[in-house]
Amino acid sequence: LTNVCDSPTASGTCVPQHYATMGSFDTIMARLLERHPNVGRQRIVDALLELRAKHQGFLSGLPLRSIVDMTSELLAQASTPTCI
């Protein structure tokens, strides 16, 4: 059992009440939606699939925080305009 506070933390982040029962995918999605509120779910899923492809089709074994950080970088790169 994990004790999770469902009230806002000092950093202003609110943990969902069902956080302790969420699966890994739901946890990753919740964290990415929190970091990137203007990005749609489908774009996040696409970024996760891109990340999985970069890791030979596997993300298992990586810490969730690493997956969130690497996916967040992909989302940030996609939103940054490139100049030619």
ABEGO torsion letter per residue (X at the ends): XBBBBABBBAAGBBBBAAAAABBAAAAAAAAAAAABAABBAAAAAAAAAAAAAAAGGBABGBBAAAAAAAAAAAAAAAABBBBX
